Amino acid sequence: MPGPRDDLGRLRVALTAFFALDGFVFAGWVVRIPAIKEQTGASASALGLALLGVSAGAVVTMTLTGRLCRRFGSHPVTVACAVLLCLSVALPPLTHSALALGIVLLVFGSAYGGINVAFNSAAVDLVAVLRRPIMPSFHAAFSLGGMVGAGLGAIVAGSLSPAQHLAGLTATGLIVTLVAGRALLRCEPPSPPERTARDDAAPRRPDARTRRLVLTFGLIALCTAYGEGAMADWGALHLEQDLDASPGLAAVGYSCFALAMTAGRLTGTTLLERLGRTPTVVAGGTTAAVGMLLGSLAPSVGVALFGFAITGLGLANIFPVAVERAGALGGPSGVATASTLGYGGMLLGPPAIGFMADWFSLPAALTSVAVLAAAAVLIAIATRRAVAPG
């Protein structure tokens, strides 16, 4: 008869599948942004406003998803949002104006924001039961899915239209959701372990200090997720527009970033166990800042790709640490708050870069990623006593 550990193992596999699916679908969309931009005839700033539809939908949904998870459970909410995500990714190629694109991206962003809060909440609960810093492994699955999705996009960019490509993502995603969703819905949410004196440092009802710390971790997540959003939405366009890369080679840029991030997250648990949270965050943020300066200001495609990879390696474990600590301190509401701020940075950053690209240039706009990575380092050092526990 399967034991509790077997149930936890199945739950971990099912959650990992949804993290990977999320990255796969999102990357499939972002590598086709240059083609959608051309199809709609949008300027950089108009495209930025359209991308704001993703941001608005995600942030609004994130503020509600915590309540939905408390009422219905994080597992059913994860499955429902996955279905909507897979269906909505097929909509952007059907648009022919920036306004229409922004409207359909509002739906896509709602699904994207909802699933991220839901499965992060479920993952934090599992981390608490297992008492190991395995959060990076879930985010590694997201990055691996992104790498595969971007790689597939690079392969089919010259042979399939955006409509054909994204419709294929819809079909694939719904199949994965059917299989992984059945497994997830059969798994009971894990019961938290008995609280010890040490655990009592995280109150059940967060006080004012805890709420401030949760917001701080949310800011760290925002600073680093901003870089992920920038790379997803503008990396390929930078390579194609500023460095004359072919569409296929431009799509490889996000693959390099995602591959490096995946490698960093796959080793994240070991790194956190050996170094601790604060050194991991400080080293990662510093590495990301250097890498992004190289990637955005590089004179050639090869150097830019190397910089993108270094950036991915540096950013790899900062977001998982921030969300896990917010959840440990503030419970489900802490996860929702940090996720809202973090993914808000990922989704609000690209429109901001679009405006900066119009005002200055796209390479100059991308250096803002390095600035915010450095800001995350400073915040982590200032709050090192809160980052370090656990």
N, C-alpha and C positions, 0 to 999 in steps of 0.2 A: 504493500500500500504506500502511495507517495506520502512523504513527510512534509513538514512545514518548509524545509529547505528546498525541496523539489518545487513546491508552489512558488517560493520566492524566485527560484531559478527561471521558471516559466514566465513569471511576471517580468523579470528583467529582460528576457528575450523579446517578449511582446512590446515592451516599452522601447527597447532598442530599435525594433522594426519601425515604430512610428517616428522616432527621431530621424532615422535614415530616410524614411519616406518624405518627411518635411523638407530635408535638405535637397533631396533629389528633385522634387517638384519645384522648389523655389529656384534652384540653379537652372533648371530647364527653362524657366521663364526669363531669368536675367540674361542668359547668353543670347536670347533673341531680341533683347531691347534695341540694339542698333537697327535691326530689320523693322521692328515695329515703329521706331522713330521715323525711318524713311517712309514707311507706309502711311503714317499719319501726317507727315510733313511738318512735324513739330520742331520748334527751335529748342535750344538747350533749356531755356527758362520755362517754356511751355511743357516740355517733357518733365522738368522738375515738378511743376504744378500737378501734372497728371500722376506722377509717382506719389505725390502727397495723398492721393486717394488710398494707396496702400497704408500709408502712415495713419491717416484718420480712421480708417476702418479697424486697423489693428489696435490702436490705442483705446478707442472707445470700447471695443470688445473686451480688451484685457481688463478694463475696470469692472466689467460685469462677470467675467468668467470665474473669478474667485467665488462669487455668490452661487453661480450655477454648480460649481464643483462641490460646494458645501451642501447644496440641496439635492443634487442628483448623483454626486460622486464624480471623481476626476476621470474614471475609466469610461463611462458612457459619453461624457463630454468630449473626451479625446477622439472617440470613434466618430461622433457626429461631426465634429469640426474637420476631421480627415476627409469625410465624404464631400463636404462643401468645398474644401481646398482643391480636391482632385477635379471636381466639376468646374470650378471657376477658373482654373488655369487655362482652359480652352477658350475663354472669352476674348482676351486681348487681340488675337489676330482678326477678330470679326469687326473691329473698330476702324474708323477712317478719319478720326479727328482726335485732338488732344482731349477735348471734353468727354467724348464717349469713352476714351481709354481711361480717363480718371474715374468715371462712374463704375466701370467693370472692375477696376482695380480696388475700388472701395469694398466690393464683395470679396474679392480675393484677399484683401488685407484683413477683413473681419475673420475669415476662416484661419488665416495665418496667425493672427494674434491670439485667437481662442485656443487653437491646438497647442501653442507654445506655453501658455499658462497652465493648461490642463495637464500636459505630460510632464512639465517641470514640477508641478505639485505632486504628482504621483511618484516621480523619481526622488524627490526630497523625502517623502515618507519611506521609501525603500532604503535610502541611504541611512536614515535614522535607525531602522531595524537592523540592518547589516553592520552598522557601526564601522564602516570603512569609507574613505573618501572616493567613491566610485563615480561621482557626478561627471568627471571629465570623460568617462567611457561612454556615457549617453550622448554627450556633445560631440564625441569622436564619431559616433554613428551619424549624427547630423552632417558633420564635415565630410565623412566618407560618401554619404548620399549626395552631397553637393558636388564632390569631385566627380562621381560617376555621372551625375546629371549634366555637369558642364562638359565633361569629356564626350559624352554622347552628343551633346549639342554641337561640339566642334566637328564631330564626324559627319553629322547629318546636315550641317549648315549649308553645304553646297548642293545637296540633293533633295532635301525636303523643304517645303514652305513652312513658315512659322505655324500656320493652321494645322498642317499635317503632323508636325513635330509635337505640338502641344496637345493635340487630340490623342496622340499615342501616349503621352504622359497621363492623361486622364484615364485611359483604359488600364494602363499598368498600375496606376495608383489605386484604382477601385479594387483591383484584384488583390493587391497587398493589404488594403484595408479590410477586405472580406476575411482573409486568412488570419491576419494579426488581430483584427477586431474581435473575432470569435474567441481567440485565446485570451485576450485582455478582459473581456466581459465575464469570462469564467473564473478569473482570478479575484479573490476577495482582497480588498485593500488591506495591507499589512497593519497589524495593531502595533502601536509604538511600544518600545520596551519600557520596563518600569523605570521611573525617574530616579536618579541618584542625586546625592547632594550637589554633585557637579552640574548635573542637568538643570538643577533649580535656578541656575544663573539665567536661563531663558524662560521667563514667565509665560504662563498660558495666556494671560491677557497683557499684551505689551504695554509697558509704561512709556512715559514721554522719552526717556533716554533710549529705550529699545527702539522706539519709532524713529528717533533721529539716526540711530545706527543703521536701521533698515534703509532709510533714505540715503545714507552715505554709501552703503553697498550698491544701492540702485544707481547712484551717480558713477561709481566705478564701472558698473555694467554698461551704463550709457556711453561712457567715454570709449570703451573698447568695442562695443557693438556698433558704434558709429563707423569704425573702420571696416567691419564686416559688410555693412550696408554700402559703404562707398566702393569697396572692391567689387561687390556683386553688381551694382548698378552702373558704375562708371569705369571700372577697370578695363573691360573689353573696348569701350568707346575710346579711352585714352590711348590704348595700343593702336587701334585702327586709325583714329583721327590725327593723333600727334606724332606717332612713330611709323605710320604707313604700313602697319601689319595687315595681312589678309584677314578676312572674316574668320576663317578657321583658326589661324594662329592667334588672333585676338581672343577667341573663346578659350584658348589654352591658358590664358593669363589667370582666369579664375580657377582653373584646374590646379595650377601651380600653388596658388594661395590655399585652396581647399586641401590639397595633398599635404602641404606642410602643416596646416592646422590639424589635420587628422593624425599625423605622426606625433605632433606635440600632445594631443589629447589622449592618444593610446598609451603614452607613457606618463600621463598626468597623475594617475593614482600613485605610482611609484615615486614620482617627483615630489608630490605633496607629503607622502609619508617620510621621505628622507630630508627634505629641506624645510617643510612647513609652509604655511600659506603666504605670509608676508614676503619672504625671499622669492617665492615663486611669482607672485604678482609684480614685485619690483623688477626682477630680471626680465620677465615677459614684457612688461610695458616699455622698458628701456630698449629691448631688442626690436620691438615693433616700431618704435619711433625712428630708430636708425634705418630699419628696413623700408619704411614708407617714404622717408626722405630720398632714399636711393631709387625706389620704384617710381616716384612721381617726377623726379628731376633727371632721370637717366637719359643719356643721349641715344641709346639703341634699345631695340626690343629685348635682346638677350639680357642686358643689365637690368632692365625693368622687370623682367620675369624673375630674376634672382631676387630683386628687392621685394617683389610680391610674396615670394616664398618665405623670406626672412620675416616679413610682416605677419604672415599666417602662423609661423612658429612662435613668434612672440605673443600674439593675442590668444593663443590656443586655450590656456587654462584660466585666464583672468575672469571671463564671464561665468564659467561654472562655479568657481570659488565664490564669486559675489552672490550668485543666486542661492547657493547652498548655505552660506552664512546667514543670509537674510531669512531663509526658511527655518534655519535652526533657531534663530533669535525670535522671529515673529510668527512662526507657524504658516498656515496657508495664506494668511493675509500678507505676511512678509514676502512670500514667493510672488504673489500677485503684484505687490508694490515694486519689488526689484525687477520683475519681468516687464512690467509696464514701462518703467524708466529705461531698462536696458534695451528692449526691443523698440521702444520709442526712439532711442538714439540710432538704432540700426535703420529705422524707417524714415525718420525725419532728417537724418544726415544727407541722404542723396538729393532731396530737393534743395537743401541749403547749398550743396556743392554745385548744383545746377545754376543757381543764382551767382555764386562766386565765379563760376566758369564764364558766365556772360560778362561779369564786371572786370575780371582779370584774365585768367586763362584756366583751362582744366588742370594742367600740372600744378599751378599755384594753388588751386582749390583743394587738390588732393593732399597737399602738405598739412592741411588742417587735421588729417588723421594722425599725423605724428604729434601735433600739438596736444590733442586730447589723450593720446597714449601716455605722453609725459605727465599730463594732469592726473591720470589714474595712478601713476606711480607716486606722485606727491600725496594724493588722498590716502593711499594705502599706507604710506609711511606715517602720516598723521594719525591714522586710526589703527596702528599695528597691534595694539593690545586687544582690539575687538576682532581683528582678522585672525590672530594667532590661535585662540582657543580651539580645542577640539582636535 
